[in-house]
Amino acid sequence: MKKISIYLFLLITTGICLVTNAQDAVHNYGNIQIHDDGLVGFHMDVINNGAFNQNKGLVGFYSMDKALTISGGSNPVFYDFEVAVDNDLYVDNTVDVLNNANLIAGDIITSRVASEVNINFLNNSFYIGEGDNTKVDGYAAMSKKFEFTFPIGQYGKLRPLSIESISSNDYAKSAYYYEDPNTPSVFNTSFSTFIKENEALSISEYEFWHLESTIPSKVTLTWDEESNAYLFGETIAEIKVVGWSVIDNIWIDLGNTNVEGNFAYGSVTSEEFIPSDYEIITLGGNSDIIETLDNITLDNYYMTPNGDGINDYLEIEGIDSSPNNVLQIYNRYGRLVFSKNNYSDEFTGISNVNGVIAKNIGLPSGIYFYIVSLNDLNYKHQGYLYLTTYDEN
């Protein structure tokens, strides 16, 4: 049998716990309990089909060369939980944390399709070590808490959401999506940013959060440089939280009780509302800077970057009228694949964004969408780009 790395093996087992070479995993079919200051470190997958929920010590997952997975039919409950997995820890069934989660290396990946599968922080539990590459990529949850900051994010960026409720939440969960709410990858609908309670309201087309809680709460959202917060007003004081109403199917202003930071990095706190009344929430503000231009017509584009001199690069008509501009291109899953300030015909079908699999190789054929902000003209436009790759020409 393959050896488990266990630093101090202080546990009681009744039933069966097996380590198999074929599956390179620890199978628990019985009852595992870690007492007091016991320390158990796993360097392989754990499949939990028994009881692993009466623990007082530390359970750690460690790997420098491969991803690890927690799965099985029974949810483990860890007192202290430590993650140092360079290629990420995948969680296929909910993991409850009773005391502390220590995030050392790698993300914890949870399902975005089944939000009930998450890392759930119970009672007075907490976490340390959160960062761009040490976070929950997917859903995190909390139970029996008045307030909590979810250590969530996506694609190499930590984008926490904080909640402050008027009473204790029996259960609340949240995830961050770095994608356009008009074309979400998981939800079976479009949260059109053109459908809003008044024309003065602007809504982010770059990101959103999903939050479930039935308790009236204030929520704090964060932004970074890629949020383009300057689009929401002339000062950060105009930035607010907005939400897509479950009942009315429209974007609603959820207010602003506190704003901190600058246009590059900051946070905004909403007024009190019931989070579960809104399918998603995001950043917004006043749309005074979004105007219609008579002298520029932006359209959908077609590219065939094969070196024949025809449609080899993205040429946006009229962009030279606003040298101070920002171009961002997303794939059909809402993932950013290209970003350029002061764009001037540089996109040739190759990604320049960290974390994209096809970076510096050439993006695959398909439909992409672009957002261009012409800052000199106070104008923003979204359109589509049809890309046929090198290999198909």
C-alpha positions as CSV (number, residue, x, y, z in Angstrom):
1,M,0.0,0.0,0.0
2,K,1.1,3.6,-0.7
3,K,2.2,5.3,2.5
4,I,0.1,8.2,3.9
5,S,2.2,11.1,5.3
6,I,0.9,11.5,8.8
7,Y,2.9,13.8,11.1
8,L,1.2,12.7,14.3
9,F,-1.2,9.8,13.9
10,L,-3.7,10.3,16.8
11,L,-7.0,8.9,15.5
12,I,-9.5,6.2,16.2
13,T,-10.9,4.2,13.4
14,T,-13.8,1.8,13.4
15,G,-14.8,0.3,10.1
16,I,-12.4,0.4,7.2
17,C,-10.0,3.0,5.9
18,L,-8.0,1.9,2.8
19,V,-5.2,3.3,0.7
20,T,-5.2,2.0,-2.9
21,N,-2.4,2.4,-5.4
22,A,-4.8,2.0,-8.4
23,Q,-6.8,5.0,-7.5
24,D,-4.0,6.8,-5.6
25,A,-6.5,7.8,-2.9
26,V,-7.5,7.2,0.7
27,H,-11.0,5.6,0.9
28,N,-12.8,5.9,4.2
29,Y,-15.7,3.5,4.6
30,G,-15.9,3.6,8.4
31,N,-15.3,6.1,11.1
32,I,-12.2,8.3,11.4
33,Q,-11.8,10.6,14.3
34,I,-8.8,12.9,15.0
35,H,-8.4,13.8,18.7
36,D,-7.1,16.9,20.4
37,D,-3.8,18.0,18.8
38,G,-3.6,15.2,16.2
39,L,-2.1,16.2,12.9
40,V,-2.9,14.3,9.7
41,G,-1.5,15.2,6.3
42,F,-2.8,13.8,3.0
43,H,-0.7,13.8,-0.1
44,M,-3.3,12.1,-2.2
45,D,-7.1,12.2,-2.9
46,V,-9.5,11.5,-0.1
47,I,-12.8,9.6,-0.9
48,N,-15.0,9.9,2.2
49,N,-17.9,7.4,2.3
50,G,-18.0,7.1,6.0
51,A,-17.9,9.3,9.1
52,F,-15.1,11.9,9.2
53,N,-16.9,14.5,11.2
54,Q,-15.8,14.3,14.9
55,N,-12.4,15.9,14.7
56,K,-10.4,18.2,17.0
57,G,-7.0,18.2,15.3
58,L,-5.6,19.4,12.0
59,V,-6.3,17.8,8.6
60,G,-3.9,19.1,5.9
61,F,-3.7,18.5,2.2
62,Y,-0.2,18.9,0.6
63,S,1.1,18.6,-2.9
64,M,3.7,20.4,-5.0
65,D,3.2,18.5,-8.3
66,K,-0.5,17.6,-8.8
67,A,-4.0,18.6,-7.9
68,L,-5.8,16.8,-5.1
69,T,-9.5,16.0,-4.6
70,I,-11.9,15.5,-1.7
71,S,-14.9,13.5,-2.8
72,G,-17.3,10.8,-1.7
73,G,-20.8,10.4,-0.4
74,S,-20.3,11.9,3.1
75,N,-19.3,15.4,4.0
76,P,-16.2,15.7,6.2
77,V,-16.0,18.2,9.0
78,F,-12.6,19.5,9.9
79,Y,-11.6,21.4,13.1
80,D,-8.4,22.9,11.6
81,F,-8.1,22.6,7.8
82,E,-4.8,23.4,5.9
83,V,-4.3,23.6,2.2
84,A,-0.9,23.7,0.5
85,V,-1.6,22.3,-3.0
86,D,0.2,24.2,-5.7
87,N,-2.2,22.9,-8.4
88,D,-5.3,23.4,-6.4
89,L,-7.6,21.3,-4.2
90,Y,-10.8,20.3,-5.8
91,V,-13.8,19.8,-3.5
92,D,-16.6,17.6,-4.8
93,N,-18.6,17.4,-1.6
94,T,-19.1,20.1,1.0
95,V,-16.3,20.5,3.6
96,D,-17.3,22.1,6.9
97,V,-14.7,24.0,9.0
98,L,-15.2,24.3,12.7
99,N,-12.2,26.4,13.7
100,N,-9.6,27.6,11.2
101,A,-8.7,27.2,7.5
102,N,-5.1,28.0,6.7
103,L,-4.7,28.8,3.0
104,I,-1.0,28.4,2.2
105,A,-0.8,27.5,-1.5
106,G,-3.3,26.9,-4.3
107,D,-7.0,27.6,-4.7
108,I,-9.9,25.5,-3.3
109,I,-12.0,24.8,-6.3
110,T,-15.7,24.2,-5.7
111,S,-18.6,23.7,-8.1
112,R,-20.3,26.7,-9.8
113,V,-23.1,24.5,-11.1
114,A,-24.0,22.9,-7.7
115,S,-23.7,25.8,-5.2
116,E,-24.6,23.5,-2.3
117,V,-21.1,22.0,-2.7
118,N,-18.9,24.5,-0.9
119,I,-16.5,25.3,1.9
120,N,-18.7,26.0,4.8
121,F,-17.4,28.0,7.8
122,L,-19.4,27.2,10.9
123,N,-20.1,29.2,14.0
124,N,-16.9,31.0,15.1
125,S,-14.6,29.6,12.5
126,F,-12.3,31.8,10.4
127,Y,-9.5,31.6,7.8
128,I,-6.0,33.1,7.2
129,G,-3.7,33.4,4.2
130,E,-6.3,34.4,1.6
131,G,-4.9,35.9,-1.6
132,D,-5.1,36.0,-5.4
133,N,-3.8,32.4,-5.6
134,T,-5.1,31.1,-2.2
135,K,-8.9,31.5,-2.2
136,V,-12.1,29.7,-2.9
137,D,-12.7,29.6,-6.7
138,G,-16.4,28.8,-6.6
139,Y,-18.8,28.8,-3.7
140,A,-17.9,29.5,0.0
141,A,-20.6,29.4,2.7
142,M,-21.0,30.3,6.4
143,S,-23.4,29.2,9.1
144,K,-24.5,30.8,12.3
145,K,-22.8,34.1,11.7
146,F,-23.9,37.7,11.8
147,E,-21.1,38.9,9.5
148,F,-18.5,37.3,7.3
149,T,-16.1,38.0,4.5
150,F,-16.2,35.2,1.8
151,P,-12.7,34.6,0.5
152,I,-13.8,34.1,-3.1
153,G,-12.5,35.0,-6.5
154,Q,-11.7,33.6,-9.9
155,Y,-8.9,33.5,-12.5
156,G,-6.0,34.5,-10.2
157,K,-7.9,37.3,-8.4
158,L,-9.3,37.5,-4.9
159,R,-12.6,39.4,-5.0
160,P,-14.1,39.0,-1.5
161,L,-17.7,39.9,-0.6
162,S,-18.5,40.9,3.0
163,I,-21.9,40.6,4.6
164,E,-23.2,42.3,7.7
165,S,-26.7,41.0,8.7
166,I,-29.2,42.2,11.3
167,S,-29.4,38.7,12.8
168,S,-27.5,35.5,12.5
169,N,-27.6,33.7,9.2
170,D,-28.4,30.0,9.5
171,Y,-26.8,29.6,6.2
172,A,-25.4,31.9,3.5
173,K,-23.2,31.3,0.4
174,S,-21.5,33.3,-2.3
175,A,-19.3,33.1,-5.4
176,Y,-17.6,35.6,-7.7
177,Y,-17.9,35.6,-11.5
178,Y,-15.4,37.4,-13.6
179,E,-17.7,37.7,-16.6
180,D,-20.4,39.8,-18.3
181,P,-23.8,39.5,-16.6
182,N,-25.3,39.8,-20.1
183,T,-23.8,36.5,-21.1
184,P,-23.3,34.4,-17.9
185,S,-21.7,31.0,-18.2
186,V,-23.7,29.2,-15.5
187,F,-27.0,30.8,-15.1
188,N,-29.7,29.9,-17.6
189,T,-30.7,33.5,-18.4
190,S,-29.2,36.9,-19.3
191,F,-29.1,39.7,-16.8
192,S,-29.4,42.4,-19.4
193,T,-27.7,45.6,-18.4
194,F,-30.1,47.5,-20.6
195,I,-33.1,46.5,-18.3
196,K,-32.9,48.8,-15.3
197,E,-35.1,50.8,-13.0
198,N,-34.0,54.1,-14.6
199,E,-31.8,55.2,-17.4
200,A,-29.4,57.0,-15.0
201,L,-28.3,53.7,-13.6
202,S,-25.2,52.0,-14.9
203,I,-24.2,48.4,-14.3
204,S,-20.9,46.6,-14.6
205,E,-20.4,44.4,-17.7
206,Y,-17.2,42.9,-16.3
207,E,-18.1,40.9,-13.2
208,F,-20.8,40.0,-10.7
209,W,-21.4,38.1,-7.4
210,H,-24.0,35.5,-6.5
211,L,-25.1,35.8,-2.8
212,E,-27.8,33.8,-1.0
213,S,-29.0,35.0,2.4
214,T,-32.6,35.5,3.7
215,I,-31.6,38.0,6.4
216,P,-31.6,41.8,5.8
217,S,-28.0,42.7,5.3
218,K,-25.5,45.2,4.1
219,V,-23.0,43.9,1.5
220,T,-19.6,45.2,0.7
221,L,-18.1,44.6,-2.8
222,T,-14.6,45.3,-4.0
223,W,-13.1,46.4,-7.2
224,D,-9.7,46.4,-8.9
225,E,-8.1,47.9,-12.0
226,E,-9.9,45.5,-14.3
227,S,-13.3,46.5,-12.9
228,N,-13.0,49.9,-14.7
229,A,-14.7,51.7,-11.8
230,Y,-14.2,55.0,-13.5
231,L,-17.1,54.2,-15.8
232,F,-19.5,54.5,-12.9
233,G,-19.1,58.2,-12.1
234,E,-16.8,61.1,-12.0
235,T,-15.8,60.3,-8.4
236,I,-15.8,57.1,-6.4
237,A,-18.6,58.5,-4.3
238,E,-21.0,57.8,-7.1
239,I,-20.2,54.0,-7.1
240,K,-23.0,51.9,-5.7
241,V,-24.2,48.3,-5.4
242,V,-26.8,47.1,-7.9
243,G,-28.8,43.9,-8.0
244,W,-30.9,41.9,-10.4
245,S,-34.4,41.6,-8.8
246,V,-35.7,38.0,-8.8
247,I,-39.3,39.2,-8.9
248,D,-39.1,42.1,-11.3
249,N,-36.3,40.9,-13.6
250,I,-34.7,44.3,-13.6
251,W,-31.5,45.9,-12.2
252,I,-32.2,47.8,-9.0
253,D,-30.1,50.4,-7.1
254,L,-29.1,48.9,-3.8
255,G,-27.4,52.1,-2.6
256,N,-24.2,53.2,-1.1
257,T,-23.5,53.8,2.6
258,N,-19.7,53.8,2.5
259,V,-17.0,54.0,-0.2
260,E,-13.3,53.6,0.2
261,G,-10.2,53.6,-2.1
262,N,-9.7,55.1,-5.5
263,F,-10.7,54.1,-9.1
264,A,-8.0,51.4,-9.2
265,Y,-8.8,49.6,-6.0
266,G,-11.6,50.1,-3.5
267,S,-14.8,48.9,-1.9
268,V,-18.5,50.0,-1.6
269,T,-21.1,49.1,1.0
270,S,-24.8,48.9,0.1
271,E,-27.8,49.9,2.0
272,E,-29.7,47.1,3.8
273,F,-31.5,44.6,1.6
274,I,-32.4,40.9,1.5
275,P,-29.7,39.2,-0.7
276,S,-31.8,36.3,-1.8
277,D,-34.3,38.8,-3.4
278,Y,-31.6,39.4,-6.0
279,E,-30.2,36.8,-8.4
280,I,-26.9,38.5,-8.7
281,I,-25.3,41.7,-7.5
282,T,-22.5,43.9,-8.9
283,L,-21.0,47.4,-9.1
284,G,-22.8,50.3,-10.7
285,G,-23.3,54.0,-10.6
286,N,-24.5,56.8,-12.7
287,S,-24.5,56.4,-16.5
288,D,-24.1,60.0,-17.4
289,I,-20.8,59.3,-19.3
290,I,-22.5,56.8,-21.6
291,E,-23.6,58.7,-24.6
292,T,-24.5,58.1,-28.3
293,L,-22.0,59.4,-30.8
294,D,-23.1,60.6,-34.2
295,N,-19.6,60.6,-35.7
296,I,-18.5,57.0,-34.8
297,T,-20.2,53.8,-35.7
298,L,-19.0,50.7,-33.9
299,D,-20.0,47.3,-35.3
300,N,-19.4,43.5,-35.1
301,Y,-16.2,42.4,-36.6
302,Y,-14.8,39.3,-38.4
303,M,-11.1,38.2,-38.3
304,T,-9.1,35.7,-40.2
305,P,-5.5,36.2,-38.9
306,N,-3.7,34.1,-41.5
307,G,-1.2,36.7,-42.8
308,D,-2.9,37.4,-46.1
309,G,-3.4,41.1,-45.3
310,I,-7.2,40.8,-45.0
311,N,-8.8,40.9,-41.6
312,D,-5.6,39.9,-40.0
313,Y,-6.1,42.2,-37.0
314,L,-9.0,43.9,-35.2
315,E,-9.4,47.4,-36.7
316,I,-12.0,49.4,-34.7
317,E,-13.4,52.2,-36.8
318,G,-13.1,55.6,-35.2
319,I,-11.0,54.6,-32.3
320,D,-8.3,57.0,-33.4
321,S,-10.7,59.8,-32.3
322,S,-10.1,58.6,-28.7
323,P,-6.4,57.7,-28.1
324,N,-7.3,57.3,-24.4
325,N,-9.2,54.1,-24.7
326,V,-9.5,50.6,-23.2
327,L,-10.3,47.5,-25.2
328,Q,-11.2,44.2,-23.6
329,I,-12.1,40.9,-25.4
330,Y,-13.9,38.0,-23.8
331,N,-14.6,34.5,-24.9
332,R,-18.1,33.0,-24.9
333,Y,-17.7,31.9,-21.3
334,G,-17.1,35.4,-20.2
335,R,-13.4,35.0,-19.6
336,L,-11.1,37.9,-20.5
337,V,-8.6,36.9,-23.2
338,F,-7.2,40.3,-24.3
339,S,-6.9,43.7,-22.6
340,K,-5.2,46.8,-23.9
341,N,-5.1,50.4,-22.8
342,N,-4.8,52.9,-25.7
343,Y,-5.6,50.2,-28.3
344,S,-4.4,50.8,-31.8
345,D,-4.9,47.6,-34.0
346,E,-2.7,45.3,-31.9
347,F,-5.1,42.3,-31.6
348,T,-4.2,39.5,-34.0
349,G,-6.0,36.7,-32.3
350,I,-3.4,36.0,-29.6
351,S,-4.2,36.4,-25.9
352,N,-2.2,38.7,-23.7
353,V,-3.9,37.8,-20.4
354,N,-2.3,35.6,-17.7
355,G,-4.1,32.4,-17.0
356,V,-5.5,31.9,-20.5
357,I,-4.5,28.4,-21.8
358,A,-3.9,29.6,-25.3
359,K,-1.7,32.6,-24.3
360,N,0.8,33.5,-27.0
361,I,-0.4,30.6,-29.2
362,G,-3.5,31.8,-30.8
363,L,-7.1,31.7,-29.6
364,P,-9.5,29.1,-31.0
365,S,-12.1,29.9,-33.6
366,G,-15.4,31.1,-32.2
367,I,-17.5,34.0,-31.2
368,Y,-16.0,36.6,-28.8
369,F,-17.4,39.8,-27.5
370,Y,-15.5,43.0,-27.0
371,I,-16.0,46.1,-24.9
372,V,-14.3,49.3,-25.9
373,S,-14.3,52.4,-23.7
374,L,-13.5,55.7,-25.5
375,N,-12.6,57.8,-22.5
376,D,-11.9,61.0,-24.5
377,L,-15.4,60.9,-25.8
378,N,-17.2,59.5,-22.7
379,Y,-18.5,56.5,-24.7
380,K,-18.6,52.8,-24.2
381,H,-19.7,50.1,-26.6
382,Q,-20.0,46.3,-26.6
383,G,-20.0,44.2,-29.8
384,Y,-19.2,40.8,-31.2
385,L,-16.0,39.5,-32.8
386,Y,-16.1,36.4,-35.1
387,L,-12.6,34.8,-35.1
388,T,-11.3,32.1,-37.5
389,T,-7.9,30.9,-36.4
390,Y,-4.6,30.4,-38.3
391,D,-5.1,26.6,-38.6
392,E,-8.3,27.0,-40.5
393,N,-7.0,29.2,-43.3
